Amino acid sequence: SLVGSEMCIRDSFDFDSAMLTGDAAQTVETVVANAPICGWRSFSITGHTDQAGTDVYNIGLSQARADAVAAAMASRGVPGSAMTITAQGESNPRVPLPDGTRSPQNRRVEISVN
């Protein structure tokens, strides 16, 4: 979903997966198509997980999710030099829940544009 200068690809990753779903691919397509129209030249891509799994594992998974989105954007012509990729694991949930909770809302990648 598009919100100001931030797009969120949420509910778009299966549990323990970094593979983009159709909805995620559509959001990437929308971001890339609108970049020249809106004058977006840089993209901050941040991966997140739900609270299931260890902190160390979730950092790796959130990195893989962010990398998957960045790869999809690169395959559509966004230069790697225009993207900053980070991982937050379970440290910044959209919906705060107890540790160990599986939550599709928190399995997401956020794209901020500038």
Rosetta blueprint (number, residue, H / E / L):
1 S L
2 L E
3 V E
4 G L
5 S L
6 E E
7 M E
8 C E
9 I E
10 R E
11 D L
12 S L
13 F L
14 D L
15 F L
16 D L
17 S L
18 A L
19 M L
20 L L
21 T L
22 G H
23 D H
24 A H
25 A H
26 Q H
27 T H
28 V H
29 E H
30 T H
31 V H
32 V H
33 A H
34 N H
35 A H
36 P H
37 I H
38 C H
39 G L
40 W L
41 R L
42 S L
43 F E
44 S E
45 I E
46 T E
47 G E
48 H L
49 T L
50 D L
51 Q L
52 A L
53 G L
54 T L
55 D H
56 V H
57 Y H
58 N H
59 I H
60 G H
61 L H
62 S H
63 Q H
64 A H
65 R H
66 A H
67 D H
68 A H
69 V H
70 A H
71 A H
72 A H
73 M H
74 A H
75 S H
76 R L
77 G L
78 V L
79 P L
80 G H
81 S H
82 A H
83 M E
84 T E
85 I E
86 T E
87 A E
88 Q L
89 G L
90 E L
91 S L
92 N L
93 P L
94 R L
95 V L
96 P L
97 L L
98 P L
99 D L
100 G L
101 T L
102 R L
103 S L
104 P H
105 Q H
106 N H
107 R L
108 R E
109 V E
110 E E
111 I E
112 S E
113 V E
114 N L
